[in-house]
Amino acid sequence: MLLENKNAVIYGAAGAAGSAVARAFAREGARVFLTGRDLGALDALAKEISAAGGTAETAVVDALDEEAVETHLDAAGRIDISFNAIGIPQQGLQGIPLADLPVASFLRPVTTYAQAHFVTARAAARRMSVQRSGVILMHTAEPARVGVPMLGGMGPAWAAMEALNRELSVEYARDGVRSVCLRTTGMVETSTIDVVFGLHADALGVTREQFTTTVAETTHRKRATTLTEFAETAAFVASDRAAAMTGAVANLTGGVIVD
């Protein structure tokens, strides 16, 4: 198994991306620490993972709260993998031209994602650099690199995360701590993308299905990244088989971005 004897903490674990990665990590042998704000949803995921033969623990942790994150990691003990999968509601943030977007709506994703990822990555780096090993993972989307209309602050937020990824690597890779972003398209299986595509479809005066088809056509494969593809890549990147990968972006956009 790729992650046997590894401990992985996942923030926002009850969401679609977080839970998919948690299942993949557990299946590959990791002990997963599931955190978020909805304990009921976390416990349900932990029960599912345990039933499949994995090991999972749950805790209510706000990834924006420095003290909560530090306290949780102190209690968890050794952490080999940190993955932050938090999300925020997109209503009022996307599907609005920049000229009509309130300043607060533009800044919300920028400040929320930057703070949460800095808090969790810093806490992980502090511990991983001492043990001289560990992997910090982030999830971004193609607007981190390409212009997409009516995304508000989401593009800048993802770009900031990828810049933070590089900063973490240049400072901590020498201590055995790797940092990698996984960049996908919008994953249509998730409830978040269902909402987002609906917002954009309404703004453009088309159906959600028409908008989804248009987005898929921008890829070489003519389809979006799937949750399974995302989770399987996350497990590989978090493993020792990807030991030379740091400060990098794993491009899962299906050709939307060609490196």
Phi, psi and chi 1 to 4 in degrees:
 res  aa     phi    psi   chi1   chi2   chi3   chi4
   1 MET       -  140.9  -67.2 -174.2  -76.7      -
   2 LEU   -63.3  -33.2  -73.3  173.4      -      -
   3 LEU  -120.6   29.1  -56.2  176.6      -      -
   4 GLU   -59.9  133.2 -168.9  170.1   10.0      -
   5 ASN    68.7   17.4  -61.5  -39.7      -      -
   6 LYS   -97.9  146.1  -57.7  -74.3 -171.4 -178.4
   7 ASN  -107.7  127.6  -71.9  -17.8      -      -
   8 ALA  -126.1  128.3      -      -      -      -
   9 VAL  -103.9  134.7   59.9      -      -      -
  10 ILE  -125.3  122.0  -58.8  169.7      -      -
  11 TYR   -95.1  138.7  -58.9   94.5      -      -
  12 GLY    69.6   37.2      -      -      -      -
  13 ALA   -70.3  -19.5      -      -      -      -
  14 ALA   -81.2  -12.9      -      -      -      -
  15 GLY   -74.9  173.0      -      -      -      -
  16 ALA   -61.3  -48.6      -      -      -      -
  17 ALA   -67.7  -46.6      -      -      -      -
  18 GLY   -61.5  -43.3      -      -      -      -
  19 SER   -70.7  -35.6   60.3      -      -      -
  20 ALA   -63.6  -43.2      -      -      -      -
  21 VAL   -68.5  -39.7  169.7      -      -      -
  22 ALA   -59.3  -43.7      -      -      -      -
  23 ARG   -63.3  -42.8  -66.9 -175.8 -171.3   98.8
  24 ALA   -65.8  -43.6      -      -      -      -
  25 PHE   -60.4  -46.2  -78.0    1.1      -      -
  26 ALA   -64.4  -41.8      -      -      -      -
  27 ARG   -62.2  -30.9 -170.4 -174.3   64.3 -112.3
  28 GLU   -88.4   10.6  -67.7  -65.4  -19.5      -
  29 GLY   103.2   -2.0      -      -      -      -
  30 ALA   -77.8  148.6      -      -      -      -
  31 ARG   -88.3  120.0  178.0 -173.3 -176.4 -172.4
  32 VAL  -105.2  135.0  -68.0      -      -      -
  33 PHE  -105.2  108.2  -66.3   84.2      -      -
  34 LEU   -93.8  120.8  -49.0  174.6      -      -
  35 THR  -126.8  159.1   78.5      -      -      -
  36 GLY   167.1 -161.4      -      -      -      -
  37 ARG  -105.6  -17.3  -62.6 -177.0  179.8 -176.8
  38 ASP  -106.8   95.4 -174.4  -17.0      -      -
  39 LEU   -63.4  -36.3 -174.0   58.3      -      -
  40 GLY   -60.3  -44.2      -      -      -      -
  41 ALA   -67.7  -38.2      -      -      -      -
  42 LEU   -64.9  -43.8  -65.8  170.4      -      -
  43 ASP   -63.6  -37.7  -74.3  -17.5      -      -
  44 ALA   -64.5  -41.0      -      -      -      -
  45 LEU   -66.2  -41.9  176.3   59.6      -      -
  46 ALA   -61.8  -40.0      -      -      -      -
  47 LYS   -63.6  -41.0 -176.1  176.5 -179.5  180.0
  48 GLU   -63.5  -44.6  175.9 -170.4  -23.3      -
  49 ILE   -64.2  -42.2  -71.8  171.8      -      -
  50 SER   -64.0  -39.7  -63.2      -      -      -
  51 ALA   -63.9  -27.6      -      -      -      -
  52 ALA   -88.0    4.2      -      -      -      -
  53 GLY    97.9    5.6      -      -      -      -
  54 GLY   -93.1  179.2      -      -      -      -
  55 THR  -124.7  125.9  -56.9      -      -      -
  56 ALA  -143.6  143.7      -      -      -      -
  57 GLU  -126.7  151.7  -62.8 -175.5   17.0      -
  58 THR  -123.3  153.9   62.8      -      -      -
  59 ALA  -161.2  144.1      -      -      -      -
  60 VAL   -81.6  115.5  173.5      -      -      -
  61 VAL  -139.9  127.2  178.7      -      -      -
  62 ASP   -89.9  115.6 -178.5   -9.7      -      -
  63 ALA   -65.8  -12.2      -      -      -      -
  64 LEU   -87.7   -9.1  -68.1  163.1      -      -
  65 ASP   -98.9  106.7 -174.3  -29.5      -      -
  66 GLU   -56.3  -47.7  -62.8  176.6   58.6      -
  67 GLU   -63.8  -41.4 -177.1  176.6   -5.4      -
  68 ALA   -64.3  -41.8      -      -      -      -
  69 VAL   -65.5  -46.1  168.6      -      -      -
  70 GLU   -63.6  -43.4  -64.7  -77.0   -8.3      -
  71 THR   -63.2  -41.7  -61.0      -      -      -
  72 HIS   -64.3  -43.1  175.2 -105.2      -      -
  73 LEU   -68.1  -34.3  -68.6 -171.5      -      -
  74 ASP   -60.7  -41.3  -75.9  -18.8      -      -
  75 ALA   -73.7  -32.7      -      -      -      -
  76 ALA   -71.4  -28.8      -      -      -      -
  77 GLY    88.0 -141.0      -      -      -      -
  78 ARG   -63.5  132.5  179.8 -174.6  176.0   91.3
  79 ILE  -123.2  123.3  -66.6  -63.0      -      -
  80 ASP   -99.6  -25.6  -58.8  -68.0      -      -
  81 ILE  -138.5  134.4  -55.2  160.6      -      -
  82 SER  -125.5  123.9  175.0      -      -      -
  83 PHE  -130.2  120.3  173.1   51.3      -      -
  84 ASN  -101.0  114.9 -170.0  -28.5      -      -
  85 ALA  -119.8   26.7      -      -      -      -
  86 ILE   -66.5  156.0   69.2  155.4      -      -
  87 GLY  -141.2  167.1      -      -      -      -
  88 ILE  -131.8  153.1   57.4  176.9      -      -
  89 PRO   -59.1  139.8  -22.9   33.8      -      -
  90 GLN   -99.5   -7.2  -65.9  -63.2  -55.7      -
  91 GLN   -60.8  132.5  -67.7   89.4  -18.2      -
  92 GLY    83.5   -3.5      -      -      -      -
  93 LEU  -110.3  -34.6  -55.9 -176.6      -      -
  94 GLN  -119.2  165.8  -69.2 -159.8   50.0      -
  95 GLY    77.4   17.4      -      -      -      -
  96 ILE  -129.1  128.2  -55.9  168.9      -      -
  97 PRO   -59.5  148.3  -22.7   33.5      -      -
  98 LEU   -56.9  -36.3  -72.2  173.6      -      -
  99 ALA   -65.8  -20.4      -      -      -      -
 100 ASP  -106.1    1.7  -60.3  -34.3      -      -
 101 LEU   -89.2  126.0 -170.1   67.3      -      -
 102 PRO   -62.0  150.0  -22.0   33.7      -      -
 103 VAL   -56.8  -43.7  171.5      -      -      -
 104 ALA   -61.5  -37.4      -      -      -      -
 105 SER   -69.3  -35.9  -63.2      -      -      -
 106 PHE   -66.7  -42.8  174.2   79.4      -      -
 107 LEU   -76.9  -24.4  -72.7  176.2      -      -
 108 ARG   -56.0  -52.0 -172.4  179.1  178.3 -150.5
 109 PRO   -66.2  -35.7   20.7  -30.9      -      -
 110 VAL   -61.6  -50.4  176.3      -      -      -
 111 THR   -73.7  -38.8   57.0      -      -      -
 112 THR   -65.8  -50.6  -59.3      -      -      -
 113 TYR   -68.1  -41.4  -76.9   90.9      -      -
 114 ALA   -62.5  -44.4      -      -      -      -
 115 GLN   -66.9  -48.8  179.1  177.0  -24.8      -
 116 ALA   -61.7  -43.3      -      -      -      -
 117 HIS   -72.9  -33.1  -77.7   81.7      -      -
 118 PHE   -66.9  -44.7  177.1   72.2      -      -
 119 VAL   -60.5  -48.4  166.9      -      -      -
 120 THR   -74.6  -37.4   57.7      -      -      -
 121 ALA   -68.9  -40.4      -      -      -      -
 122 ARG   -62.3  -44.2 -177.3 -175.7   64.3  176.5
 123 ALA   -61.9  -41.3      -      -      -      -
 124 ALA   -67.1  -45.1      -      -      -      -
 125 ALA   -61.0  -38.6      -      -      -      -
 126 ARG   -57.4  -42.2  -75.3  170.9  170.3  169.5
 127 ARG   -83.5  -41.1  -69.5  158.5  177.1   80.2
 128 MET   -66.8  -34.8  -68.0  174.5  177.3      -
 129 SER   -67.0  -30.4   60.1      -      -      -
 130 VAL   -70.5  -44.0  172.7      -      -      -
 131 GLN   -82.1   -7.1   67.3 -165.0   31.7      -
 132 ARG    61.8   38.5  -57.7 -164.0   67.0   77.3
 133 SER  -169.4  152.3   67.6      -      -      -
 134 GLY   150.9  162.7      -      -      -      -
 135 VAL  -134.8  129.9 -176.9      -      -      -
 136 ILE  -110.8  122.8  -61.7  168.9      -      -
 137 LEU  -114.0  144.1  -61.8  179.9      -      -
 138 MET  -132.2  159.8  -57.5 -178.7 -165.6      -
 139 HIS  -123.0  120.3  175.6 -148.9      -      -
 140 THR  -124.3  177.8   58.4      -      -      -
 141 ALA  -129.5  169.3      -      -      -      -
 142 GLU   -58.4  -26.0   73.7  -91.3   23.0      -
 143 PRO   -66.3   -4.4  -26.5   38.2      -      -
 144 ALA   -64.1  -23.1      -      -      -      -
 145 ARG  -120.9  -23.0  -82.5  -83.8  -55.1  -84.2
 146 VAL  -124.4  152.9  -62.4      -      -      -
 147 GLY   -78.8  127.9      -      -      -      -
 148 VAL  -129.8  128.7  176.4      -      -      -
 149 PRO   -70.9  150.4   25.6  -34.1      -      -
 150 MET    62.6   34.1  -66.2 -169.9  -72.6      -
 151 LEU   -96.4   -6.4 -108.0   67.5      -      -
 152 GLY    60.6 -129.5      -      -      -      -
 153 GLY   -87.6    1.8      -      -      -      -
 154 MET   -67.4  -41.9  -71.7  -54.4  -57.2      -
 155 GLY   -59.1  -51.3      -      -      -      -
 156 PRO   -59.5  -35.1  -28.7   37.0      -      -
 157 ALA   -64.4  -45.8      -      -      -      -
 158 TRP   -67.2  -38.3  -74.5  -41.4      -      -
 159 ALA   -62.1  -39.5      -      -      -      -
 160 ALA   -63.6  -39.1      -      -      -      -
 161 MET   -63.5  -41.8  -71.8  166.8   57.0      -
 162 GLU   -68.0  -33.0  -66.4 -168.4   -0.1      -
 163 ALA   -67.5  -41.5      -      -      -      -
 164 LEU   -61.4  -38.4  175.0   60.4      -      -
 165 ASN   -56.8  -44.8  173.4   64.6      -      -
 166 ARG   -66.6  -40.6  -65.5 -171.8  -68.2  -89.0
 167 GLU   -62.3  -44.1  -66.6  -74.2  -20.9      -
 168 LEU   -60.0  -42.9  -72.4  164.8      -      -
 169 SER   -65.9  -45.9 -179.9      -      -      -
 170 VAL   -66.7  -25.5   76.3      -      -      -
 171 GLU   -90.5  -31.2  -69.5 -166.3   23.5      -
 172 TYR  -119.1   -9.4  -68.1  102.5      -      -
 173 ALA   -60.5  -33.0      -      -      -      -
 174 ARG   -63.7  -20.3   70.6 -168.0   70.7 -177.4
 175 ASP   -96.8   10.6  -63.2  -35.0      -      -
 176 GLY    88.3   10.5      -      -      -      -
 177 VAL  -103.6  117.1 -177.2      -      -      -
 178 ARG   -96.4  149.4  -62.8 -169.5  -68.6  115.8
 179 SER  -133.6  126.9 -178.4      -      -      -
 180 VAL  -141.2  136.9 -178.8      -      -      -
 181 CYS   -97.0  143.3  -85.8      -      -      -
 182 LEU  -109.8  113.7  -64.0  100.7      -      -
 183 ARG  -103.6  120.9 -174.0 -163.6  -66.3  142.5
 184 THR  -119.8  174.8   68.4      -      -      -
 185 THR   -80.1  177.6   63.9      -      -      -
 186 GLY   -65.1  130.5      -      -      -      -
 187 MET   -93.1  110.4  -67.0 -178.5  -75.3      -
 188 VAL   -68.3  -11.9  -63.9      -      -      -
 189 GLU   -74.8  -13.1  -57.0  150.1  -85.7      -
 190 THR   -92.3  149.1   69.9      -      -      -
 191 SER   -66.9  -31.0   59.0      -      -      -
 192 THR   -62.0  -46.0  -64.5      -      -      -
 193 ILE   -69.6  -32.1  -68.6  -57.3      -      -
 194 ASP   -58.8  -43.7 -172.6   55.5      -      -
 195 VAL   -67.1  -47.6  169.9      -      -      -
 196 VAL   -61.1  -46.9  167.3      -      -      -
 197 PHE   -64.2  -33.1  -79.7   12.4      -      -
 198 GLY   -64.9  -41.0      -      -      -      -
 199 LEU   -62.3  -43.9  -67.2  172.0      -      -
 200 HIS   -71.1  -38.8  -75.1  -93.5      -      -
 201 ALA   -61.5  -44.0      -      -      -      -
 202 ASP   -61.7  -41.9  -70.5  -15.7      -      -
 203 ALA   -65.1  -30.9      -      -      -      -
 204 LEU   -94.6   -7.7  -65.9  171.0      -      -
 205 GLY    74.7   31.7      -      -      -      -
 206 VAL  -124.8  171.7  -60.0      -      -      -
 207 THR   -78.8  160.5   67.1      -      -      -
 208 ARG   -60.5  -38.8 -178.3 -174.8  -75.6  103.8
 209 GLU   -63.9  -41.2  -69.0   71.4   23.1      -
 210 GLN   -64.3  -41.5  -71.8  172.3  -39.4      -
 211 PHE   -66.0  -41.6 -176.1   79.6      -      -
 212 THR   -60.3  -42.3  -59.1      -      -      -
 213 THR   -64.7  -41.3  -61.1      -      -      -
 214 THR   -61.2  -43.5  -61.4      -      -      -
 215 VAL   -64.3  -43.3  171.4      -      -      -
 216 ALA   -61.2  -33.7      -      -      -      -
 217 GLU   -67.0  -16.7  -73.6  -65.0  -42.7      -
 218 THR   -76.6  -13.5   65.5      -      -      -
 219 THR   -90.8  157.8   73.4      -      -      -
 220 HIS   -67.6  -32.2  -69.7 -176.8      -      -
 221 ARG   -84.6  -12.1  -54.6 -173.2  -57.5  168.2
 222 LYS    64.3   32.9  -51.3  -54.0  178.0 -173.5
 223 ARG  -159.0  157.1   64.7  178.7  178.7   84.7
 224 ALA   -80.2  163.7      -      -      -      -
 225 THR   -61.1  140.0  -45.4      -      -      -
 226 THR   -98.1  159.1   67.5      -      -      -
 227 LEU   -60.3  -37.7  -83.1  171.2      -      -
 228 THR   -64.2  -44.9  -64.3      -      -      -
 229 GLU   -60.8  -42.6  -69.4  167.5  -19.3      -
 230 PHE   -62.3  -50.0  170.0   65.3      -      -
 231 ALA   -66.3  -40.0      -      -      -      -
 232 GLU   -65.4  -39.1  -67.1  -63.6  -35.5      -
 233 THR   -67.4  -39.4  -57.0      -      -      -
 234 ALA   -59.0  -42.2      -      -      -      -
 235 ALA   -64.1  -41.7      -      -      -      -
 236 PHE   -65.2  -48.2  169.4   75.4      -      -
 237 VAL   -62.1  -34.1  170.5      -      -      -
 238 ALA   -75.1  -13.2      -      -      -      -
 239 SER   -87.7  167.3   76.8      -      -      -
 240 ASP   -68.2  -14.6  -67.4  -20.2      -      -
 241 ARG   -69.2  -17.7  -66.5 -174.0 -174.6  179.6
 242 ALA  -106.3   31.4      -      -      -      -
 243 ALA   -59.2  -25.4      -      -      -      -
 244 ALA   -88.9   -0.4      -      -      -      -
 245 MET   -97.2  112.4 -179.0  179.1  -89.1      -
 246 THR  -156.8  151.2 -174.7      -      -      -
 247 GLY    66.3   19.3      -      -      -      -
 248 ALA  -117.5  169.2      -      -      -      -
 249 VAL  -118.8  121.5  173.5      -      -      -
 250 ALA   -79.6  111.2      -      -      -      -
 251 ASN   -85.1  105.8 -175.8   -3.2      -      -
 252 LEU  -113.3   27.5  -53.2  179.4      -      -
 253 THR   -85.2    1.2   64.4      -      -      -
 254 GLY    66.0   23.4      -      -      -      -
 255 GLY   102.5   -1.5      -      -      -      -
 256 VAL   -58.9  -41.8  175.7      -      -      -
 257 ILE  -115.2  127.5  -63.4  170.6      -      -
 258 VAL  -112.5  111.2 -179.6      -      -      -
 259 ASP   -83.4      -  -68.1  -38.9      -      -
